[in-house]
């Protein structure tokens, strides 16, 4: 089994592997037990807990606020924690389905720890608007926690619950007080699904489920932590083209470049390595190119995405770039952390000497229009550039053709 080892300085330690894995020794523990709320079973198999993550009742009819969510299915209330672009339910799910279990089959333990589920039932455990996280969700959370300037990263509450699985040839609850096992959304194969494991020591093992190198048996009983759903689909009513969308913070973006054939828009002239580069637009065309209910983004919209790019993470720099097509730079950057998936398609411009449009891309940048004309510079407009040093406020001329990412009104 192929593992990647990463040293962390927070309580969040992520890995994927089999249940016989033991966490390695660390020279210095980084666990804050007041926020991690470690729990151990007594001789009767019940948990004695000082955790604050117990079930709350609420008389409010509001389903979701900025601090808590009330599950409309059973009225249980879950605290919410926002970590930059992500919104998590900050307690293990305790929704009672036919395929859910309490630790040692003691109902009181469900109140303290939440319920364990097999993988199929885990996919149904989250309330509407939330889902099982993917390994990429966990990886981004890990990087955000290791990044300076990120708020609320110390407020995540975990309980070392272990899981019910085969260990030493027998089915049993194991790894209690050592690790917390959470189901991931990805399927590994017909019998296994990906798992994120949080240990108490200072190391993380990340299992690459894409390469089918591990995971947990789908019949194992593991716990569920839910993340707000941030992906969707936009169908442009003008031409029927479908686009992936993604919610980043409070803004819903198109996850792909617009491809609507508006006046003063062109396809890339020449050879290009990308299947869906989208079309390129003049600024005047860009202002009205987005479908109804969507608009050209402002500088503030882009700044909300790129404010973390220059923050120095422990692991690497965070990135808006797609995980393919970009040429290497001297400075290491990670790939598509926010799943914005910016392709290095370059841009195009009208060349008067040739009386023709010339496009260029070298795998090193892409330009997006914003909705603002630059004051005191007639014919020049503001654009955002994604490259080795992403930013907004760049000056682009009226004879340029750039890409568009629309945002929802």
HURAVEN-V738350 format. One record per run of one state. SS is the DSSP state (h for helix, s for strand, l for the rest). FROM is the first residue (numbers start at 1). TO is the last residue. If there is no record, write none. Layout:
ss-><SS,SS>
from-><FROM,FROM>
to-><TO,TO>
This chain:
ss-><l,s,l,h,l,s,l,s,l,s,l,s,l,s,l,s,l,s,l,s,l,h,l,h,l,s,l,h,l,s,l,h,l,s,l,s,l,s,l,s,l,s,l,s,l,h,l,s,l,s,l,s,l,s,l,s,l,s,l,s,l,s,l,h,l,s,l,h,l,s,l,s,l,s,l,s,l,s,l,s,l,s,l,s,l,s,l,s,l,s,l,s,l>
from-><1,3,8,33,37,40,42,47,49,56,57,64,65,68,71,77,84,86,90,100,102,103,106,107,114,116,118,119,123,130,133,135,146,147,148,162,168,170,175,179,188,192,200,203,208,209,212,216,218,221,224,226,229,231,236,242,249,251,255,265,267,280,282,283,287,294,297,299,307,313,314,317,318,321,322,333,334,342,343,346,352,356,361,366,374,380,387,391,398,400,404,406,409>
to-><2,7,32,36,39,41,46,48,55,56,63,64,67,70,76,83,85,89,99,101,102,105,106,113,115,117,118,122,129,132,134,145,146,147,161,167,169,174,178,187,191,199,202,207,208,211,215,217,220,223,225,228,230,235,241,248,250,254,264,266,279,281,282,286,293,296,298,306,312,313,316,317,320,321,332,333,341,342,345,351,355,360,365,373,379,386,390,397,399,403,405,408,409>
